[in-house]
Amino acid sequence: MKHRSRPPEQDDLLRPRLVDMIDLRHELVKLAALIDWEVFEREWAGFFPSATGRPATSPRLVAGLLYRQHAYRLSDEAVVARWVETPYYQHFTGEVFFQHRPPIDPSSLTRWRGRIGEEGVEWLLTQTIRAGQKSGAIDEDSVKRVAVDTTVMEKAIAHPTDARLYERARDQLVALARGAGVELRQSYARLAPRLALQVGRYAHAKQFKRMRKALKKLKGYTGRVMRDLRRHLGDIPEGTLRDGIVAKLALVSQLLHQQPKGSDKIYALHEPEVDCISKGKARVRYEFGCKVSVATTLDEGFVVGMRSFPGNPYDGHTLAPALEQVEILTDQRSGLAVVDRGYRGHGVAATRVLISGTRRGLTPKLIADLRRRGAIEAEIGHMKTDGRLARCPLKGTIGDALFAVLCACGHNIRKILAHLRAWLVLIIATILNAMTRPDRPRQALTAA
């Protein structure tokens, strides 16, 4: 059910207001005034078509929690716990009086993300861009000159090895059979885990002939359990459990028949959509996740577009959708996009694209823009170290799409807060300088 508008809070003699407890010069207070919170109440209302049921949580509360979560690299549980402890967090999300209990259960954030989808989180990114323009962190014309690059957002999976995948598949099939009341001929619950450990020992000792022999035996154990459970499908009644068993059998069959260098390989049973991406890094040869396109302003490094691309497409084929997203979020078409050499053959005609390494027909300004392109690498690094872009915990391709945009929101929030802190320090320094120089106090205070 759609949320209900919060009635105005009346004064309470026993509880002071948050505005009387906090410093109104704090950057979170300034940021709360820059964001148009009514946009979420208006745009997110369409995601709750039902007129019955319990009213939804306040959109400002959810939006504020998502902002703070990705700005400070917090989990769902941690951001709710931090909300109870910090009055600035509560003021940022629209509270009037200090609250001593969590506003929502952390699992509510999971349901909200599933409800609003990619369109809903893009509204969060749009508001950070507008707040950055209001605060002066970016210029309004900066979105016309962007730098675009791709990176890998890894998934929350263990490093895929054949022994681990076979053992996990066998264990899950045995658990499903036990839940359906099917008695298997043999579960290999004692032999298979020991054999999986032995495969790792053989690999560590570089005894690859023994390793391959043990791995083949372990694969046979998983295949026997799969075929045994498949023979009992007729005894399992129709329903959700049977559908889950059929889907798991198909997944395990694909795992057992995949080739070492084949396409559509499975690297995790709980995340079969994960791609193996090689970015040419010396420290990490392969990364397991999805490709993410990042578009930042060329001058300030402010994120104006970010989206995931499942299937590991060619970088040049991601440029047109990335620039289209920038135009949708900012209501302005980018006139210049600076990219690296991986975008050759992009096929974009509406926007001028400068590819790194170009030498002919460039003015000194365009040469400076090409040199500025490398700054996007540092912005991506900050999103992975200071934010949560390094590892995506959300499930499926839709989880990748949501998480990528939310990481961009957190990066922009950190940039706006840093700008507001620097502006406050400048004002205080100007006032102190005027106080120490009595010869020109009026002019200095006027400039501040």
N, C-alpha and C positions, 0 to 999 in steps of 0.2 A: 504494500500500500504506500501511496505517496506520503512524504513527510508532512508534518504540520508545522506551520510557522511558529517560532518561539515567541510567546507573549513577552512584553517588556517587563523586566525584573523590577520589583518594588524595593525600596530601601529597607534594610534590616538593621535594627539597632544592635544586634548581637554579632553581626558579621560585617566587617569592612569590605568595601568594593576592591576589586583587583587594581583598579587605577589608583587607589590610595596606597597600595602596598608596593607597587613596582616603580621603576624608573621609566618615565615616559620618553626618555631619550634613548632607550635601548633599541637595538636594531630590529628586534622582533616586533616591537610596538610600531616602529616606523613601517616595517614590511606589511604588517596587518592592515595598515591604512592604505597601502598602495594597491592591494589586491581587491578586485571587484568580486566579492563573495556571492552577490546575488546572481551572478552568471551561473554558478553551479546549481542553485535552487531552481533556476529557470530551465537550464539545458538538461539537467539530470532528471527532471520530473518525468520526461518521456520514457525513462527506463522502468517506471513503476506504473504500468497501465491499470492494475487492479484497483478497485475502489473499496475492497474489503480487506480485513486483516489488520494486524498491528501496524501503526505508522512507522515509517522508516526513520533511521537515525538522521540527525541534522546533516545536510550535505557539507556545511562549513566545517563541522567537526571531522568528518571523514577526509575532506580535502586537506585540512590542516595537518592531520595525522600522517597522511601520505607524503605531504611536503617534508615534514620533519623527519620522517622515517628515512627517506632517501637523501636528505641533506646531511644527516649525521650517521648514516650507515647502521641503522637499527633494524632489528627484527620486529615482527608484529607484537610480540610480547613485550619487548624492551621499550618500544615507543609508547605503549599504553602505560607501562610502569613509570616511565620518565614523565609522562603527562601528569600523573598524580603528584609527583615530587616538585615540579617546576611551575610557579605561577605564570611565568612568561609563556609557556606552552599553552596554558589554559586561556590566557588572554588572547593568544594568537588564534585559537579555535572558537572564540566568541563567548567564552564564559564571563559572567559578571562577578560572581563570588567564588572564592577559593573552594574547590571540591576535594574531599578526602577519599573518595572512592573512584575506581576506574569508570569512565563514562560508558564503555562498551566492552564486550568480550573480544579478545584479540582475533578470534575466528570471524568476527563480523567484517574485518577488513578483507578477508578472503572472499566472502560472499559479495561484498561491494565491488571488488575488482571483477568478479565474474558477471555482475549485473551491468556495470557501465561499459565494459568492454574497451576496445581500442579507441573508439570515438570519444568515450567519456574521459579517458586519461589524456587524450590530445587537448581537451579543454583545459586541463591542468597546465599543460605546456604552453598553451596560448596565453594564459593569464600570467605566467612567469615572464613571457616576452613583453607583454604590455606593462607589467610592473617594472621591468628593467628599463623600459623607455621612460616611464614616469619618474623613476629615481635618478635618471641620468647615467645609469650604468652602460647603456648603449644609446647610440643616436638612432633616430627614426629611419634614416637613410642607410644604416649599416646593413640591413637585411638585403639590400640590392647587390651586395658584394659578399659572396660566401665562399668558404672552402669546404670541400666534400671529400670524405675518406671513408674507408670501411675498416672494421675490426671484427674480432671474434669474441662473442659473449659465450663463455663456456657454461656448460650445463652442470648441475649438481649431481654428477655421476662419478663412480670410481673409474680408475683407469681400466679400459676394457682388455681383458685377456680371455682366451678361449676357455681355459680351465675354470675361471670364475663364472663365465656365462653358462657353461654346461652345468656346473654344480647348482647355480641359482635356478636354472630352468628345471632341473630335476627336483629340487626342493619345493618349488612352487607347484609343480604338478602333483607331487605327493600330498601337499597340503590341500589342494583342491579335491583330490580323490578322497581324502579323509573327511572333508566337509560334506561331500556328496554321499558318503556311506559306501564307497566302492572299495572292495578289498583287492589290493594288487597282489600279483604273484610274488614280487620282491620289490622293495623300495630302495635298496642299496643305501640305507641311512647310515650304515657303519662303514661300508667300503668306499663310497664316493667321496666323502669329505677327506678321508686319509689320502686317497689317490690325488685329489686336487692339491693338497699340500705337497705331495711328492713331486708333482709336475713343476711347482715353483722351485723346489730344491734342485731338481735336475737342470732347470734353466739357469739357476744361479751358478751351478758348478760347470756350466757349458757342456753338459752331457746331453746334447740335442737328440741323439738317436734314442736314448732311453726316454727323453721327454716326449718325443712324438709318439712313441709306443704307448706310454701311459695316457697321453691325451686322447689317442684313438680309443683306448679302453674306456675312458671316462665318457667320451661321446657315445659309445655303445650303451653304457648304463642309462644315459638320458633318453636315447632312442627306444630302449626297451620299455621304460616307464611310459613314454609317450604312446607307443603302440598298444600297450596294455590298457591304458586309460581310454584310448580311442575305441577299443573293442567293447567297453562297457557303456558307451554313450547311449545305447538303446535302453538301458536300465535306469537312466536318469530322467526324471520327469521334466516336461517343458517348463521353462521359467528363467529367471535371471541367472541362477546358478549354472544352468546348462549353457546358456549363452556365453557366460564368462569362461567356462571350460573350453567351449569350441574356439573362442577367440585366442585363448592361451595356447591351445594345441596348434592353431595355425601359426602363431608367432614362433613357437618352439620349432615347428617343422621348417619354417623359413631360416631359423638360426642354424639348424643342423645341416641344411642343404646350401648355405651360402658359401661362395668361393672366396679365397683370400684376397683377390683383387677384383671381386665383382662389385656391381653397383647395388645401391639400396641395402647396404649391410646394416646389421643390428649391433649397436655398441652398448646398449643398456635395455634390459627387459622392461623397466618401468618408463623409459623414454625412448621408444623405437624411432622417433623422428630425428634424433641427434645425428649431425653430420660430422665427418672427419675432414677438417680444413687444414691445409698447409699454407702458412703465410711466409715461409722463408726465413723464420727466426732461427738464429743459431742456438739459443738456449732451449727452445721448445720446437721440436720438429713438427708435431701435429697437435692440434687443439680440437676438442670435441664439444661442439655446441652449435651455434648458428651465426651466420654473418649479419652484421649490423652496419647500416649506413648512417654516418654522422655528418650533419651540415652545421657549420658554425659561421658566425660573422667573421669577416677577414680581419677586422680591426680589433675587436674586443674578445673574440673567442667565445661568444655567447651562443648557446645551442638554439638553433631555430628550426631544426628538423632532425628526427631520429626514428628509424624504423628497422625492423628485422626482416630478413629475407631467407626463408627456409630453402633448402636444396642446394646451397652453395653456388649461387649464380655467378657469372662473370661480372667483375666490377663495373665494366662499361654499361651493362644492362640494368644496373641499379641506379644510374644517374638520373634518368628521366623521372621515375617514381619519387626519388628523393627531392628533386626540385619542385615537383608537383605538390608534395607535402609542405614544403616551405611556403609556397604561394597560398596554400589553403590556410595555414596557421597564421601567417602574417598579413594576408590580404595584399601582398605586393609580389610582383614577379622579379626574381633575381636577374639582374642584367649581366652579371659576371660570376662565373663559377671557376675556381682554381682547383685542379685535381692533380694526382700523380700520374705516372706513366701507365698504371694499370687500367686507366679509363680510355685507352685508345679504341676507337670504333664505337663510341658511345651513341652516336646517332641523334644527338640533341641539336635542334636548329633554332629554337626560340630564345636560347640563352647563349651568350658567348662563353665558350669553355677554353680556358688556358691550361694546357697540359705541361707538367714539369719537364724541362729539357728543351722547350721551344726557344729558338734563338732569332728567327727572322720576323721582321715586321713588328717589333715590340718597342713601345715608348719607354722612357725611364720609369714612368708610373707603373706600367704593366710589369716591368722587370722587378720593381719593388714588391708588387703583389705576388709574383711567383716566389720570391724569397720568403714572403710572409706565409706561404702555404704550409711550411713545416711546423708552424705553431699549433696546428690542429693535432699533431702527434702528442704534444704535451697536454692538451685538453683531454684527449682520450686517456692518457696515463693518469690524470687526476681523477677522472670518472671511475677508473678501476681501483685506484689506491684510496682516495678519499670517499668515493661513492661505492656503489654495489655492482658496478658493471662487470667486475671480474668473474662473477659466478651467479647464475640465474637459478633461484630455487623454485620458481613457478613451473607448473606442469604444462607440457604440450606446446604447440606452436603459438597458440593464443597467449600462453604465459610468457613466451619470449617477446611477443609484440607489446604486451602491457609493460613488462619489466624494462624494456629498452626505453620507452617513452618516460617512464617514471624516473629512471636514472638521469635522463636529460633534465627533468624538472628539478631534481636534487642538485645537479651541477649549477643550474641557473640561480637557484635559491642561495647557494653558497657564494656565488659571484655578487649577487645583490647585497647580501649581508656584509661582505667584505667592503663593498663600495660605501654602504651606509656607515660602517665603522670608521673608514678613512675620512669620510665627510665630517663626522662628529669630532674626530681628533683634530682635523683642520680648524674647525670652528673654535674648539677649546684653546688650541694653540694661538689662534689669532686674538682671542679675548685676553689670554694671559700676556701676550706680547704687548697689547694695548695698555694693560694695567701696569706693566713694568716700564713703559715709556710714556710718561705723563705729558710729553710735549705734543703728541698727536693722538690723543685718545679718541676724539670724535670721529676722525677719518677712519681709524682702524675698526672701530665698532660698526660704523656704517658699512664698511666693506664686508665684515663678517655677517 
